[in-house]
Amino acid sequence: MQKQSYACLWLFIRIDFCVRVLCFFFFQAEDGIRDLVRSRGLGDVYKRQVFDLPLNVIASQFKSIIDDFKIDVIKIGMLSSSDIVKQIVSEISKLEYKIPIVLDPVLVSTSGDSLVKDTSIIAQKNLLFPIITILTPNIIEASIISNMKILTLDDMKESIKIIHKIGVKNVLIKGGHLIFNGNCIDILFDGENYYEFCLPHIAAQDVHGTGCTLSSAIAGNLAKGYNLISSIKKAKDYVHGAIKHSRMVGNGNNPLYHEWMNFKSDNLT
């Protein structure tokens, strides 16, 4: 069977640990989403440094990709300033076709450090939220955006409603920071219905990158033509396996094992 490649535009407008600037990646339909995320932060070992790319560089990188490929999906990560948010919105508006846009509003690091300016959050709410397909905050990020504490499933649903009213079509709160009866529950709200995605909690220590991987996997599945519900379910299963088979690397937070789907379960320990 001939493999089919899907083009995805991945926007991380920063240099943070490793280069994550307007990355373009392919993944194969047969191989699933194993190649979506391979980066690991080294903030636990080295002092964190963040450098905002100049706006003209962002514009030129965006143009170099869309001039060469027809993009099937856009996934956006951390946007540290309001100027960068405005630039991204401007570039997206130049596309001559509509595609799914996944925004993972990275606001706080694994260690709890704030990563973006308050003006960036305001700009994302006013400019980006209305044009994206889905927003995927975790509990902490949803609390910041909705300005409320989230301690229960009912709190999650209330926070989702508040965020949806800002102008987001679909909101998925990732519930990994809360455990309910041994389960991690993510909740999606599409403006009419709530959908719960429940999987057993895995007691993996110091795992890094689960939220970024999930949102990237959702984007990849949308590019392959799956609907939103199926994209989330498949992404959840993928991340669950990657957490389960995560590897210890160095002294910092450990990366997920993104290759786990390519090996038989009896070869994984």
Disulfide bonds with the S-S distance in Angstrom:
none
